[in-house]
Amino acid sequence: MINESNISIYSLSSEREIQMWKECIFVFDTCALLDFYSFSTKSQQNIFDTIFEKIEERLWIPGHVEYEFLKNREKSMVKPFSEKYGLLQKEILKPISKNIKELKAEVGQLSTRTKKQNSHPYIDVHLTEELEGLVNDFNNQYIVLNKKIDDEIIIREEEINSKIDNDNVLTGFKKFFKVGKEYNFKTIMEIIKEGELRYKNKIPPGYGDLNCAKPKDGIQIYGDLIVWKQIIEFAKEIKKPIIFISNDVTKGDWCYIDDRNRILSPKEDLIREIKDESNVDFWMYTLEQFMYKSPKLLGSKIDVSVIEEAEHITQSKIEDEEEIRVFEKGDIVWVDFPGTRPAVIVQNDLSSTKVMIAPMSSKNEKLNYKFRTQVELSACDYGLTNNCIIKLEKHMVLDKKNLKQYVTHLTDNDMIKIDKALKIALEAEYSFVME
């Protein structure tokens, strides 16, 4: 007889969520820890005081997370200066200075070309002199203000660099987090062998690192799997539910997400594996979701402004990833045309501002085999909420600015199917036009 309770571990009711938060160990990944450096010092302390103090005995990180965090800590600390202030100078302040110089030169040209009274064009010299005076005054004031801005940026840089030796975040983590042991090289090599088979078949976690925007190599490719193995081993020892706090969600190899990068649920394979191996329940949240739910589920008194800051950090990361990524043929992306929905890039000329996409159905509908222009995708293969249909007969050309967020990349086999279906769709259009 069919028993619905057999799949209850794959969903999270309110009652089950409350119970998990009461009993669980909160495990943080590297990305969530490093994102603490994006918060203001005041917000960092507020998180420590209002949340971490309440769950001090229930915070844990795997040994490999400790390694990755310490390895990337200083880079994350100086990131606000190198990326944010550097771009501010390059993209805004320098162009302003250049524009002011050009304005001075153009006003000078105006004065030169209009000063002769006996020929056209002629403008009263007093007017052009007044204009030149205004521009010169503005330029002199800007030079003074620009120097103050440069001095302010230097102060920010010194503040950031001083935190490397006086790191409040590291001090807080040392106080609150217990740390698991790291694996030796032999054990890691065994995990890599398993990882090769898992990644080939898109068994989570970590396979998204094979096609990520910033390529990884060596052991680093299997970092997520190493972390996962350490979580499973730890769960066997403590026999308590695991809630995993991760901001590494856009690769599609840990969880399902919505269009705002919020976790909907972990991948089913992960829930099943840790249940079978350790007999514990497992769920996931982003750092932002964790803080948002903490007042209700932990009784924390975190400031609303800190949660708002977390939302801003998440949005900034999404925008940064969009700037870094060069979308390719075969990418599944969130597209705005209008309304946000998933689509597949089916043609992409890198030298063009346009791209051809095919929309994906957002409903769990069945493939209509009468339509040879449609291709079905399995949800479990690509980190999607439901099985989806790619409708090549509805392909369209959009501006690349409408491509909003990368989800994952299709396999070569599925791309062969899509190319065939697109060819049929284009031939049908051509036949219709000729008729």
N, C-alpha and C positions, 0 to 999 in steps of 0.2 A: 504493500500500500504506500502511496506517495506521502512523504512526511515533510511538510514545509519547514520544520525546525532544522532540517539538515542543511539549509542554506542561511540560517539566521546569523551565522558568523560574518556574512558578507554585507550586512546592513547594520545601521546604528540607530536604534530607537532612543527616545529621550531617557527612558528608564535605564537602558543598557549603558548609555553614555554617562549618566550620573554615577552608576555603580563602578564603571571603569575608572573614572576620575578619582573615586574614593580609594581604590585599591592599587592603582597602577604605579609603575615606575616611568618617569618622563625621561625619554632619551632624546638628546639633541644631536643633529648632524652638523657637519663642519660649516655649511653655508649659513645655517641659523645662528651659529656662534659668531661667525665673522660679521654678520649683519648688525651685531650690536655696536660695531664701530661707526655705523651710519647714524646712530641716535646721538642726541645731545647728551652731555655729561649728566645733566639733571634727569633726563628720561632714563638713562642707564641705571642711575641710583634708585629711581622710583620703581623700576622693574625688580631690582634686587630686594628692596624694602617691602614691597606690597605683595609680590608673588613668590619669589625664591625663598624668602624667610619662612613662608607657610609650608613649603614642600622640600625643605633642605635635605631631609633624609631620603627623598625620592627622586633625586636628580642624578643622572648617570650619563657618561659618554663612553663609547667604545675606544679602545686603545688607538685604533687607526684614525679616529676623529681627532684625538689629542695630537697625533703626529701631524695631520693635515692642518689643524688649527695653528699650531705653533710654527709650522713651516710658512704659512701664509699671513700670519698675524701682522707683521710690520708692513707688508704690502697693503693690507686692508686699512691700516691706520693712516698711511700717507695717501691713500686713494682719493679722499676728498680734495686734497690739494692738487695732485697730479692730473686728475680728471676734471674736477669741477672748476677750480680756480684757473688751471691751465687753459681750459676751454673758454672761460670768461675773458681772459686776456686775449686769446687768439681770435675768438669769434665776435667779440663785442668791443672791447676797449681799443684794440689796435685799429679796427675799421672806423671807429669814431674819430680817432686822431687823424687817420688818413682822409676821412671825409671833410674834416675841418680845414686841413691843408688845401684840399681841392677847392673848398668854398672860398678860401682866401684868394687863391689863384684866379678863380672865375670872376670874383668881384674886381680884382685888379684888371682883368681883361675888359670888364664892362667899363671901368673908368678910362682905360686907354682908348677904347674904340669909340667913346662918345664925348671926348673932351674938346674936339675941334668945332668951334662955333660956325665956321664957314662951310661945313659939309655934314651930310647926314650919315649915320644917325648922330644926333646931338642931344645930350641930357645935361641940364644945369649941373655944373661941376660941384656946387654945394651939396646937391643930393647924393652924388656918388661918393663924395668925401664923407658925408654923414654915414652912408652905408658902410664904407671902409672902416670908419671909426667904430661902428657897432660890432662889426665882425672881428676887428682887432681886440676890442674889449672882451668879447665873448671868448676869443682864443686865449687871451691872457688869463681869464678866470678859469677856463678849462684846464690850462697847464697847471695851475695851483691845485685844483681839485683832483686832477689825475695823479699828481704827486701824492696827495693824501690817500687816494685809493690804493696806489702802489705800496705805500707804507702800511696800510691796513692789511693788505694781502700778505706782506712780509710777516706781520704780527701773527696772522692766522697760520702761516707756515711754521713759525717758531713754536706756536702752541701745539700744533699737530706733532711736530718732531719731538717736543719735550715729553709727550705722552708715551713714547716708545720706552723710555726709562722709568716712567711713572704711570703705568698702565692700570687704570682703575678697573677696566673690564677683566683683565687677566687676574687681578687681585680678587675680584668678585667670583670669578669662575673657580679659582683655587679654593675659596671658602665653601662654595655650594656644591660643586660637582665631585662625585666619586668617579674614578677612571678605571676602565677595564684594562686587561693586559693586551699588549700588542703581540701579533703572531711572529714567529721566526720565519726566515726566508723559505725554508723547506715547506712549511704549512702554506705560505702564500703561493708558492709554485703549484701546489696541489689545488688550491682554489682557482688559480688561473686556468688549469686544465679543465676543470668543471665549467669555468666561465666561458671558455671557447665554445662549448656545446650549448650553454644557456644563451649566449649572445646570438649564436647562429639561428636559434629557434625563438628569439625574442622572449625569453623567460626572464622576468625581472629579478633583481634590479640591475641597472647599469648599462644595458645594451645601447641606450641612447648616447653614451659617450663615444661610440664608434662614429657618429655623424654629427657631433656637436659643433657649435659655431667656432669654438676654440679647441682645436684637435688636441687629444691627449696621447701619450705614448707610454710604453713600458708598463710597469705595475700600476701606474696611475689610471690606466684604462679600466682596471678592475677594482678601483677603490671602493665603489659603492657595494660591490659584492663582498669584499673583505669586511666592510662595516656590517653588512647584513649577517654574515656568518658569525660575527662577534656578538651581535644582538641575540641571535638564536641561542648561542652557547650560554650567554648570560641569563636568558629567559629560562633555560633548563635548570639553572641553579636556584633562581629566586622564586620561580613558580607564581609569578604575578603578571597581570596584564601589562602590555607594553604600549605606551603612547609615544609615537615618534614625531618629533618636531623638526620639520624640514622645509627649507625654502628652495630646495633643488627639485622643482616640480615641472619645469617646462619641457623636459626631455621625454616625458611620457612613459618612463620606465620604472616609476615608483607608484604612481597614482593617477586617478582621473581628476581633471581640473575643469573649472568653468572659464569663461572668457576674461575673468579678473584674476586668474591664477590662484583661486581659492581651491583647496582640496575638497573634492566631493567624496572620495573614498580611496583606500589603497587598492592596488591591483589584487585581484582574487588569488592569483598564484602565491603572493606573499602571505596573505591571510591563511591560506591552506597550509603552506609550508611550515610556518611557525607554530600553527596549531598541531600539526602532525609530529613535528620535531620536539616541541617544548610543552605542548598542551596548555598554551596560554592564548588569550585574545589579543588582537593587534589592531590599532587604528593610527591614523595620521592627521596632523594639522600643520598649517604654516605657522610661523611665529606670530604673525598678525592674528590669525584665528585663535591661537592659544591665549594671547593676551585679551582678545575680545570676550572669550568665554570664561576667563578666570574669575570675574566678579560673581557670576552666577554659580559656577561649579566649584570654586575654591574659596569664595567669600573674600576675594582680594579687593582692595580699594585703589586700584590703579587709576591714575589720572586719565580722563578722557583725552586730554591733549597728547598723551603718549600713544594711545591707540591711533589717533589721527596721524601722528608722526609715522607710525608703522605703515599706515595706508599710503602715505606719501612716499615712503622708502620703496614699498612694493611697486608703486606706479612708476617711480623713477627707474627701477631695475627693468621693468617691462620696456620702457622707452629706450633705455640704453641697449638692451638686447636687440630691439628692432633696428637701431642704428648700426650695430655691429654685423648683424646677419645679412648675408647676400642670399636671397631666396633662389632656389634652384627648381628646375623641372622635377616633378615627383614629390615636392614638399606638400604636406597637408598644412594649411594655414587658416587662421581666422581672417575673414575678409569682410570689409564694409562696403555694401553695394545696393541699396542702403540696408540697414539692419546688419547685425554681425552674425555670421554663420560660417561653418567650415567649408573649405573648398580645396581642390587639388590643382596645383600648377601643372598644366599640360604642355605649354610651350612658353619659353622664356628666352628672349634675345637680350643678353646682358648689356648690349649697347643701346637698347631701346628703353623708353620710359613706360612702355606698355607690356602687358603680360596676358596670356590666355589662361583662363581658369575654367574648371568644371565644378559646379556646385555639388555638395553632398547632402543627401536627405538628412534631416534632423530627427526623423521618426524611425522607429524600429520596423520598417516595412520590408516586405519580401521582394526579392528580385523578380521582375516580370521578364521571363525569358523570351517574350515576343520582341522585346527591345534589345537588339544586339548592340545598342549604343550605351548600355548600362553595365557597370562593373560593381560587384559586391565586395565590401571590405569587412573582415571580421573584427569586432570590437576588441577582443582580447589580443589581437596581433598588434594593434596600434594605440592602445591606451585610450580608446573611445568609450563613451558611455553606452552606446548601442551599436549594433551592426548598421552599416551605412551603405547607401547606394550612390555611386558616382554617376551622374547623369550627363554623359558626353553630348547628348543631343541638345542640351541647354548650355553649352559652352559659351563663353563671352570674353571679350577683351576689355580689360580694365587698366587704369593707371596704377602703377606700382605703389603709389601712396595709399591705395586702398588695402594693401596687404598689411595686416595688423600684428599678427602673432604666429610664430612658428609652433607647430604641434609635434610633427614627426615626419619621417621620410619613408616613402613607399619602397617595397622590395622590388627587385628587378623583375620578378615574375608578374607582379601586379602591374608594373609599368608596361610590360609587353601587352597585357590585356587592355590597358587603357589606350595605348597607341593604336591597337586594332579597332577598338570601339570608336575612337576619335576619327580614324580614317573613314569608317562607315558613315559617321555623322556628317563629315565634310563632303563626302561623295554624294550623299543624299541632298545636301544643300545645293551642290553644284547642279545636280540633275533637275532640281526644282527650278532653279534660275534659268537653265537652258530651255525648259519647257515654256 
